[in-house]
Amino acid sequence: MVLPAKAAELAALPRTHERDFEVSILMLPSSADRWPLVMKFLALRKAVFIDQMNWGLFHAEGVEFEQYDFIGVVYVVAHRGSEVLGGARLVRTDNRFGTGGITYSYMIRDACLGVLKNMPTALCEKAPPVAADIWELTRLVAIREQGVGEAILVASNRFLHLLSAKECLFLGSPAFMRMAKRMGFSPSPLGKTQSNVDGRFLAFSCEVIDPATVRDPEPVSGQDGFRPSHEKVGT
């Protein structure tokens, strides 16, 4: 995936958050000096998805990674200094790459095409879009600290808005979509909620909106709250 030069410039800049942590946009080669944050994000994914939730994901040397973690991917990482609190992964939907004789694009589309083993194939009622101005956010994970998941979504929207992106697709639980609504987005389901042994899945889309209109509320407690460390957001 080749990103506009503007993306590399933006990725080099941290996104300071109003709480006592910041959210940084990271990608190679512009973020090489801060790449340890990405590695800690991959380690957090292993700690949550594999060690805590027992999902059968590939991992090695203490980190969880897969085919969608490649050069050119944009990582949105929340951190307090060098301590990583959470993160997510952004991939443009016109991405194409091959490995092991299989051509991949992005997670939601590949799941619908039956490319991803054990992932529901009925996530979308229509063919998932392919466009340079539409992105996908997956692998959202956060520790149990107030506002981390919301801050990651705020920073992701800001980054995509600066790139003139029009839309972002998400894969997560229904609670993820409720969080987006509370923050001022207008999420639209791409299909019905799907389930397997790992949990419930809902693919939905949101228009990228003016960052000034995004609300950054405190997380809601209880069953309707968004608890990223207990929600499936990827394979």
N, C-alpha and C positions, 0 to 999 in steps of 0.2 A: 504494500500500500504506500503510495507516494502522497505525502501531505503538502499543501501549499507552504511556501516559505514562511508565511505569516504564522502558521501553526508552530513551527520550530521556535520562532521568536517568543510567542506566547508561552510555550512550554517551559522556557527558561525562567519564567517569572513565577515566584510563589504567590499564592492567593491568600492573603492574610485574612483571618476570620475574626469576628468581633469577640469571640470567647478567647480562652487562654491557649488556643492551639491555632494552627494555620492549615490550609489545604493547598498543596502544591500540584501543579500540572507537570508531569514528567514524561519525557520520551528521549530516545537516543537520536542523534548524538548530542543534542543541546543540553541534556540533563546528566551527562556522564558523571559529573562531579558529585551529583546527589543520588546516584543509582543505588547506594545502600538502602535508601528508603523504599525503593521498589522491591528489593530482595526481602526486606522485613515485611512488606505487604504480602509477598508470596508465602513467607513463613507464617504469617497470621492466617492466611487462607488454609494452610495445612492444619494449623492448630484448631481452627474452628470446624472446617468442613470434614476433615479426616479424623483428627484425634477426638473431637467432641461429638461429632454427629455421625461418624462411621460411614461416610460416603465412600464408595469405591473409586476414588479418583487417583490418577497417577501422581506420584511424588518421588522426589529424590533429594538427598542431602538436606533434608529438613524443610523443603519448600514444595508447594503444590503449583504445578504449571502444566500447560497443555498446548495444543497446536495454535490456539489464538493468542498466545503470549509470544509475539514475534517482533522483530525490528520494525518500528513504525507505529506500534500500538501506543495509545496515550493512556497513561495511568493518572488517576486522580487520588492523591494520597493525603489523608489527614494525619497530622503528626504534631507532637509537642517536642520541639527540638528534634532529637534523633529517635524518639519513641513513637512508633507508628500506632495510631488509634483505629485506623480503618482505611478503606480505599475502594476503588472500582476501576473497571477497564472500559475504555471507549474504542470502538472499531467502526470505521466507515463502511457502509453497506455495499459499496461497489468494490470492496476488497476481494481479491482472488489470489489463492496460492495453493500449491500442490505439495503433498507429502505422502509417501507410501502408495503412490498410484491413485490417490483420492484428491479431488479438487474441493477446497473449502472456501466458504465466503464469510458468513458470520453465524453466530450460534443459533438464533431463532430460525433463520432460513434453512440452515443445514439440518436442524431437527425436523422441520417440516418436510424436507426432502428425504428423510430417512437415513441421512448420512451418519448421525450420531447414535450409537448404540445405547439402548435403554432410555432414550429421551422420547417424550410424547411427540407424535407426528401430526397431531391435530391442534397445534397451538394457534394457528391462524386460519380463518375462514376463507381468506383470499391469499393469493401468492404474495409472500413477503416482498417489500420493495427493494429495489437496487438503484441507488442514486448517490452521487457525490455529496449532496447536501442533507442526507439522512444518515444518522449514526445509530449505533447500538451500544447500550450500557449494560454490562453484566459483571458478575463476580463482586457485587457489592457486599461488603462485610465490614462490621464495626464491633469494637469491644463495647461492653455495657457502660457507656459514658454518655451523658445527656447531650443531644444535639449533633453527634458525629455524623450519623447517616444523613440528616438534613443538610449539614454543611457540605457534604460531598456532593449532594444533588445541586445545591446552590452554585458551587464552583463549576460543576459540569455544565450547567446551563449557561453560565457566564462565558466559559470557554467556547462553547458551541455558538453562542450569539456573536462573539467576536469574529468567528469564522464564517458568519452569515449562513450557518446551517439552519434548516427549516424544521427538522423533526428529529426526535430521538426515540428509539424503541427500547423497551425494557422487558426483562424476564425475571419474575419473582413471584412472591405470594400476593394474594389479594390485599394484604396489609400494606404492601409497597405502593399499590395504586391509591389507597386511602391516604397515605402520607403525601403523595404528590398532590392530591386534591386539597389537603389542608394548606399546602404551600402556595396555592394559587394557580396551579397548572390545571389543564382540562384533559385528563387522560382518557383515552378511548381504547377499550379492549379490542384486541385483534382477533380474538376467538373466545371460546368458553374455557373456564378453569379446567385444567387437566391434573390428574393425580397419578402417582406411582409410589413405590415403597419409600422414596426419599421425601415425599411431601406433595404439596399442591403448587401448581404452576399457573401463572397467568401472564400471557404476553400482551403488552399494551403499548400505545404510542402517546407521546406528548409533543405538542408544538414547542419549539424553542421560543422563549418569550423574553421580553425586555427584562434584564436583571433587576431593574428598579421596581418591577411589579411582583417579584417573588417574595412571598412571606417566609420567614424563617422561624416557625413556631417552636416552642418547647415540645418534645415528644409527649404523646398522650400515653398514660399508663393504662394497664389493663389489657383485655383481649383485643381491643382495637388499636393498640399501640404498635409501632414498628420496631421490631426487635431483630436487627440484621443478623446477629450471630445465631439466630434460630430460624432463618428463612432461607430457602433454597433459591439461588439466583442464577445458577449455571449448572453445567454438567459436572 
